[in-house]
Amino acid sequence: MTSSYLKRSIEIYKNKGLINLVKRGIDFVLFPLFTTTISFIRHSYYRIKWDQAAPKPYRLIEIDPQEVEYVLTPYFRPLISRD
């Protein structure tokens, strides 16, 4: 696994240069830290706002499909089947 990171780093260095390699390295290290921190802050905000009624981030919520009136379509799924 480490050798694949090293190979990819060498490839980026050769093709894009040192500055691009450093930028990608920083993104590689900081992105997981950043996303974890944002998730923690979001969950903390909900806990403060709604106390015990705060939504659980990974809990499945079941609803009756017949009661759905509106659907927000994500930009990456332009078509949603009505079947």
C-alpha positions in Angstrom: 0.0 0.0 0.0 2.8 2.4 0.9 4.6 1.7 -2.3 1.5 2.7 -4.3 1.5 6.0 -2.5 5.2 6.4 -3.3 4.7 5.5 -6.9 1.8 7.9 -7.3 3.8 10.7 -5.5 6.7 10.2 -7.9 4.3 10.3 -10.9 2.7 13.5 -9.7 6.1 15.1 -9.1 7.3 14.2 -12.6 4.2 15.3 -14.4 2.9 18.2 -12.3 5.9 19.4 -10.3 6.8 19.8 -6.6 4.2 22.5 -5.8 1.3 20.3 -7.0 2.7 17.3 -5.1 2.9 19.4 -1.9 -0.7 20.7 -2.4 -2.0 17.2 -3.0 -0.1 15.9 0.0 -1.7 18.5 2.2 -5.1 17.7 0.9 -4.5 14.0 1.5 -3.6 14.6 5.1 -6.0 17.3 6.0 -9.2 16.2 4.2 -10.1 13.4 6.6 -9.3 15.6 9.6 -11.4 18.4 8.1 -14.4 16.2 7.3 -14.4 14.6 10.8 -14.2 18.0 12.5 -17.1 19.4 10.4 -19.2 16.3 11.2 -18.5 16.7 14.9 -19.4 20.4 14.8 -22.6 19.7 13.0 -23.6 17.0 15.4 -22.7 19.2 18.4 -24.9 22.0 16.9 -27.9 19.7 16.6 -27.4 18.4 20.2 -27.3 22.0 21.5 -30.3 23.1 19.4 -32.6 20.1 20.0 -31.0 18.5 23.1 -32.4 14.9 23.4 -34.5 15.2 20.2 -31.4 15.7 18.1 -31.3 13.5 15.0 -28.9 10.6 15.2 -26.5 10.9 12.2 -26.5 7.2 11.2 -30.0 6.1 12.3 -32.3 4.9 9.5 -35.6 6.8 9.4 -38.5 5.0 7.9 -41.4 6.8 6.2 -44.5 5.9 4.3 -43.8 6.6 0.6 -47.4 7.5 0.1 -47.0 10.5 2.4 -44.1 12.0 0.4 -45.3 15.2 -1.3 -42.0 16.7 -2.5 -38.6 15.3 -3.6 -35.4 17.3 -3.8 -33.3 15.9 -6.7 -29.5 15.9 -6.0 -27.5 17.4 -8.8 -25.8 14.0 -9.5 -29.1 12.2 -10.0 -31.1 14.3 -12.4 -33.7 11.6 -13.0 -35.6 9.8 -10.2 -37.9 7.0 -11.1 -41.5 7.4 -10.1 -42.1 3.6 -10.2 
